[in-house]
Amino acid sequence: WCTREVEEFYEACRQNIGFSVDNKARIFKVIKTPVRVDIHPEKIQNILGYEFYSTDPSTGRVKEFSSIFGQQYELAYWEKLDDLANDICSYLEHLEQIGNPLTGKINTTVTTPVFNNSSINTNSKKTIKVYLAESSYDTQDFRNSIKRELQDAGCYILPDKQLPLIAPALQSEVKHFIEQADVAIHIVGSGYGVVPEGIQQSIVEVQNSIASAQSSVVNLPRLIWVPEGTEPSDDRQIAFVEKLNLGKEGVAGADLVYGDQEDFKGIVLDKLKKLQEPPPPVVVIEPQHSDASTRTTKSGGGIVYLICDMQDVDTIKPLEDFLFDHGCEVLTPLFDGDESAI
């Protein structure tokens, strides 16, 4: 019956504005217990799910979020439900802003996405896209926590759909998302993480490798956090953490951070503030026909130290005059005098 409902809703969506709006599906998937993605209904396999359960990283045992397992699991239930409610609310607000989904009348002038509880940026600052890498089970609670705070700060979180667990498709999807990101955050815990089909690396290591390669090309800023007290037990995770510590590979563009959760959150928010700052203004110097003999410094210019060899002193005269004419105070090296004067 549930599968039939999905199919019926999917067909109904096709009759108006489609199943996805701005790359966000109109179905929210709640997962009570672990179910392999490949046996989810086909239409919703790639949708990010809200997992109402946790997995013990040491034993692999699964427990649903329920009060019968204690206060911790009851609290986790309400936190996850709050995530779901906020995301639904944000999505409905977005649909209202772009038009009436039932009539199919879309306001094409609205282009700012509001997903996953991210608010529309109404000021001059841009919406920052954060690639929050998938992590191992032992760090899931913190990943969920920092995701909420990033969303509250107005960030757009990537990946915004389920990552495939087959190597070629995974690598392609991760590369696609990271190319859109303004900053990437990786959480490296004690567990090695899920190993996708077709490769030997975990999904945690794969994402880090791809982000490192991207950072080498476009200088993508990254943060890699190793929680305080992390003690990898898996040989593969020990080797991975050691490579990061030694800076051998996978660290391009990254700040490797050790510490507690709150310290790392502070570092993340500082990074976001820097990314929100507008770039320095570009000063364009318009050519002017000024009398170079009038040696009066114009207001607003900076100080330029023009470095050259003694044999080039005469050659740089036109450049020196040009800088002076456009408001700069020009300093050149001294070639005569004692060492202290020079």
C-alpha positions as CSV (number, residue, x, y, z in Angstrom):
1,W,0.0,0.0,0.0
2,C,2.8,2.4,0.9
3,T,4.5,1.7,-2.5
4,R,1.3,2.3,-4.3
5,E,0.8,5.7,-2.5
6,V,4.3,6.7,-3.6
7,E,3.5,5.8,-7.2
8,E,0.1,7.6,-7.1
9,F,1.7,10.7,-5.7
10,Y,4.5,10.6,-8.2
11,E,2.0,10.5,-11.1
12,A,-0.1,13.3,-9.5
13,C,3.1,15.5,-9.3
14,R,3.8,15.0,-13.0
15,Q,0.4,16.6,-13.7
16,N,1.4,19.9,-12.1
17,I,4.9,21.2,-11.3
18,G,6.7,17.9,-11.2
19,F,8.1,15.6,-8.5
20,S,11.0,17.8,-7.7
21,V,11.1,21.6,-7.3
22,D,14.5,23.2,-7.4
23,N,16.1,19.8,-7.2
24,K,14.2,19.0,-4.0
25,A,11.7,16.1,-3.9
26,R,8.2,16.7,-2.7
27,I,8.3,13.5,-0.6
28,F,10.0,13.3,2.8
29,K,11.3,9.8,3.6
30,V,11.2,8.6,7.2
31,I,13.3,5.4,7.9
32,K,12.4,3.6,11.1
33,T,14.8,0.7,10.7
34,P,17.7,0.1,8.4
35,V,16.6,-0.9,4.9
36,R,19.0,-1.2,2.0
37,V,18.6,1.7,-0.4
38,D,18.3,-0.6,-3.4
39,I,15.1,-2.0,-2.1
40,H,13.4,1.3,-1.3
41,P,10.7,2.2,-3.8
42,E,12.5,3.2,-7.0
43,K,11.0,6.7,-7.1
44,I,12.5,7.7,-3.7
45,Q,15.8,5.8,-3.6
46,N,17.9,8.9,-4.1
47,I,16.0,11.0,-1.5
48,L,17.8,11.7,1.7
49,G,16.0,9.9,4.5
50,Y,15.3,10.8,8.2
51,E,16.7,7.9,10.2
52,F,14.7,7.4,13.4
53,Y,17.2,4.9,14.7
54,S,20.8,4.6,15.7
55,T,23.5,2.0,15.2
56,D,25.9,1.0,18.0
57,P,29.3,1.4,16.2
58,S,30.9,-1.3,18.4
59,T,28.3,-4.0,18.1
60,G,26.3,-3.0,15.0
61,R,23.0,-3.4,16.9
62,V,20.2,-1.1,15.8
63,K,17.8,0.6,18.2
64,E,14.8,2.7,17.2
65,F,14.3,6.1,18.7
66,S,11.8,5.2,21.4
67,S,11.2,6.0,25.1
68,I,11.2,2.3,25.9
69,F,15.0,2.4,25.4
70,G,15.6,5.3,27.7
71,Q,15.7,9.1,27.8
72,Q,18.6,9.3,25.4
73,Y,16.6,7.6,22.6
74,E,13.4,9.6,23.4
75,L,15.4,12.8,23.1
76,A,16.9,11.7,19.8
77,Y,13.4,10.9,18.5
78,W,12.2,14.5,19.3
79,E,15.3,16.0,17.8
80,K,14.9,14.1,14.6
81,L,11.2,14.9,14.4
82,D,12.0,18.5,14.9
83,D,14.4,18.3,11.9
84,L,11.7,16.8,9.8
85,A,9.1,19.3,10.8
86,N,11.4,22.3,10.2
87,D,12.4,21.0,6.8
88,I,8.8,20.4,5.7
89,C,7.9,23.9,6.9
90,S,10.8,25.5,5.0
91,Y,9.9,23.6,1.9
92,L,6.3,24.7,2.0
93,E,7.4,28.3,2.5
94,H,9.6,27.9,-0.6
95,L,6.7,26.6,-2.6
96,E,4.5,29.5,-1.6
97,Q,7.2,32.0,-2.6
98,I,7.7,30.5,-6.1
99,G,4.0,30.1,-6.8
100,N,1.0,27.8,-6.3
101,P,2.0,24.2,-6.8
102,L,-1.6,23.1,-7.3
103,T,-2.3,25.4,-10.2
104,G,1.2,25.0,-11.6
105,K,1.7,28.8,-11.7
106,I,5.3,29.3,-10.9
107,N,7.0,32.6,-10.1
108,T,10.1,32.3,-12.2
109,T,11.6,35.5,-10.7
110,V,12.3,33.8,-7.4
111,T,15.6,31.8,-7.7
112,T,16.9,31.6,-4.1
113,P,16.5,28.0,-2.8
114,V,15.1,27.5,0.7
115,F,15.7,23.9,1.6
116,N,16.5,21.9,4.8
117,N,15.6,24.8,7.0
118,S,17.9,27.2,5.2
119,S,16.5,30.7,5.2
120,I,16.4,33.0,2.2
121,N,19.3,35.5,2.4
122,T,17.6,38.8,2.4
123,N,20.8,40.9,2.9
124,S,23.7,41.4,0.6
125,K,25.6,38.4,1.9
126,K,25.5,35.3,-0.3
127,T,24.1,31.9,0.7
128,I,27.1,29.7,1.5
129,K,27.0,26.1,0.2
130,V,28.6,23.7,2.7
131,Y,29.6,20.2,1.7
132,L,29.1,18.3,5.0
133,A,30.7,15.0,4.3
134,E,28.9,11.8,5.2
135,S,30.6,10.3,8.3
136,S,30.9,7.0,10.2
137,Y,28.2,5.9,12.6
138,D,30.1,7.0,15.7
139,T,30.0,10.6,14.6
140,Q,26.5,10.7,13.2
141,D,25.0,12.5,16.3
142,F,27.6,15.4,15.9
143,R,27.1,15.5,12.2
144,N,23.3,16.0,12.7
145,S,24.0,18.6,15.4
146,I,26.3,20.7,13.3
147,K,24.0,20.3,10.3
148,R,21.2,21.9,12.3
149,E,23.5,24.8,13.3
150,L,24.6,25.4,9.7
151,Q,21.1,25.4,8.5
152,D,20.1,27.9,11.2
153,A,23.0,30.1,10.0
154,G,21.4,30.1,6.6
155,C,23.7,27.7,4.8
156,Y,22.7,25.3,2.1
157,I,23.8,21.8,2.9
158,L,25.3,19.4,0.4
159,P,24.9,16.6,-0.5
160,D,21.1,17.2,-0.7
161,K,20.2,13.7,-1.8
162,Q,21.2,10.1,-1.0
163,L,24.7,9.2,-2.1
164,P,25.0,5.9,-4.1
165,L,27.1,3.1,-2.6
166,I,28.5,1.9,-5.9
167,A,32.0,3.3,-6.6
168,P,31.7,5.0,-10.0
169,A,28.3,6.6,-9.2
170,L,29.4,7.6,-5.8
171,Q,32.6,9.3,-7.1
172,S,30.7,11.1,-9.8
173,E,28.0,12.4,-7.4
174,V,30.5,13.5,-4.7
175,K,32.6,15.4,-7.3
176,H,29.4,17.1,-8.6
177,F,28.4,18.3,-5.1
178,I,31.9,19.4,-4.1
179,E,32.2,21.4,-7.2
180,Q,29.2,23.4,-6.1
181,A,30.5,23.9,-2.5
182,D,32.0,27.0,-1.0
183,V,33.5,25.1,1.9
184,A,33.8,21.4,2.8
185,I,33.6,19.9,6.3
186,H,34.8,16.4,7.1
187,I,34.4,14.5,10.4
188,V,36.8,11.7,11.0
189,G,35.9,9.4,13.9
190,S,37.0,6.1,15.3
191,G,35.1,4.0,12.8
192,Y,36.2,3.6,9.2
193,G,32.7,4.0,7.8
194,V,30.8,2.2,5.0
195,V,32.9,0.8,2.1
196,P,31.0,1.2,-1.2
197,E,30.9,-1.6,-3.7
198,G,33.8,-1.7,-6.1
199,I,36.5,0.1,-4.0
200,Q,38.6,-0.5,-0.9
201,Q,38.2,3.0,0.6
202,S,35.4,4.0,2.9
203,I,32.9,6.6,1.9
204,V,34.6,9.0,4.4
205,E,37.9,8.6,2.8
206,V,36.5,8.8,-0.8
207,Q,34.9,12.1,0.0
208,N,38.0,13.5,1.5
209,S,40.2,12.4,-1.5
210,I,37.8,14.0,-4.0
211,A,37.6,17.2,-2.0
212,S,41.4,17.4,-1.6
213,A,41.8,17.0,-5.4
214,Q,39.2,19.8,-5.9
215,S,40.9,22.0,-3.4
216,S,44.2,21.6,-5.3
217,V,42.6,23.0,-8.4
218,V,40.3,25.8,-7.1
219,N,41.6,26.3,-3.5
220,L,38.4,25.0,-1.9
221,P,38.6,25.8,1.9
222,R,38.1,22.7,4.1
223,L,37.9,21.7,7.7
224,I,38.8,18.2,8.9
225,W,37.7,17.5,12.5
226,V,39.0,14.6,14.5
227,P,37.0,14.5,17.8
228,E,38.8,14.6,21.1
229,G,39.5,11.1,22.4
230,T,39.2,9.4,19.0
231,E,41.0,6.1,19.1
232,P,40.6,4.2,15.8
233,S,40.6,0.4,16.2
234,D,40.3,-0.5,12.5
235,D,43.7,-0.8,10.8
236,R,42.3,1.0,7.8
237,Q,41.2,3.9,9.9
238,I,44.5,4.0,11.8
239,A,46.3,4.3,8.4
240,F,43.9,7.0,7.2
241,V,44.2,9.2,10.3
242,E,48.0,8.7,10.2
243,K,48.1,10.0,6.6
244,L,46.2,13.1,7.6
245,N,48.4,13.7,10.6
246,L,51.6,13.4,8.5
247,G,50.1,15.6,5.7
248,K,51.0,13.0,3.1
249,E,47.8,13.1,1.1
250,G,44.2,14.2,1.4
251,V,44.9,17.4,3.2
252,A,45.0,20.0,0.3
253,G,43.2,23.2,1.4
254,A,42.3,21.7,4.8
255,D,42.8,22.7,8.4
256,L,43.1,19.6,10.5
257,V,41.4,20.3,13.8
258,Y,41.6,18.2,17.0
259,G,39.3,19.1,19.9
260,D,35.8,19.0,21.4
261,Q,32.6,19.6,19.6
262,E,32.0,23.1,20.8
263,D,35.5,24.3,19.9
264,F,35.1,22.9,16.4
265,K,31.6,24.5,16.0
266,G,33.3,27.8,16.9
267,I,35.9,27.3,14.2
268,V,33.3,26.4,11.6
269,L,31.3,29.6,12.4
270,D,34.4,31.7,12.2
271,K,35.1,30.2,8.7
272,L,31.6,31.0,7.6
273,K,31.9,34.6,8.7
274,K,35.1,35.0,6.6
275,L,33.3,33.5,3.6
276,Q,30.4,35.9,4.1
277,E,32.7,38.9,4.0
278,P,32.6,40.8,0.7
279,P,35.7,40.6,-1.4
280,P,38.0,43.7,-1.2
281,P,37.0,46.3,-3.8
282,V,38.8,46.2,-7.1
283,V,40.5,49.5,-7.8
284,V,40.7,50.4,-11.5
285,I,43.3,53.0,-12.4
286,E,42.2,55.1,-15.3
287,P,45.0,56.5,-17.5
288,Q,45.4,60.2,-17.0
289,H,47.6,62.8,-18.8
290,S,49.3,64.4,-15.9
291,D,52.4,66.5,-15.7
292,A,55.0,64.1,-14.1
293,S,57.1,67.1,-13.2
294,T,54.4,68.3,-10.8
295,R,55.5,66.1,-7.8
296,T,52.5,66.6,-5.6
297,T,51.1,63.4,-4.0
298,K,47.4,62.9,-4.7
299,S,45.1,61.9,-2.0
300,G,43.9,58.3,-1.6
301,G,47.0,56.6,-3.0
302,G,49.0,53.9,-1.3
303,I,52.7,53.4,-0.8
304,V,54.4,51.2,-3.4
305,Y,57.9,49.8,-2.8
306,L,59.3,49.4,-6.3
307,I,62.1,46.8,-6.1
308,C,64.8,46.8,-8.8
309,D,68.5,46.4,-9.4
310,M,70.8,49.3,-9.8
311,Q,71.2,48.7,-13.5
312,D,67.4,49.1,-13.9
313,V,67.0,52.4,-12.2
314,D,66.6,54.3,-15.4
315,T,64.4,51.7,-17.0
316,I,61.7,51.8,-14.3
317,K,61.4,55.6,-14.4
318,P,58.2,55.5,-16.6
319,L,56.6,53.1,-14.2
320,E,57.6,55.2,-11.2
321,D,56.1,58.3,-12.8
322,F,52.9,56.4,-13.7
323,L,52.4,55.2,-10.1
324,F,53.0,58.7,-8.7
325,D,50.7,60.3,-11.2
326,H,47.9,58.0,-10.0
327,G,48.2,58.9,-6.3
328,C,50.9,56.5,-5.1
329,E,53.9,57.3,-3.0
330,V,56.8,55.4,-4.7
331,L,59.7,54.1,-2.7
332,T,62.8,52.7,-4.5
333,P,65.8,50.8,-3.1
334,L,68.9,52.8,-1.8
335,F,72.1,51.7,-3.4
336,D,74.4,54.2,-1.6
337,G,75.2,54.5,2.1
338,D,76.0,52.2,5.0
339,E,74.2,49.0,5.8
340,S,71.9,50.5,8.4
341,A,70.7,53.3,6.0
342,I,70.1,50.8,3.2
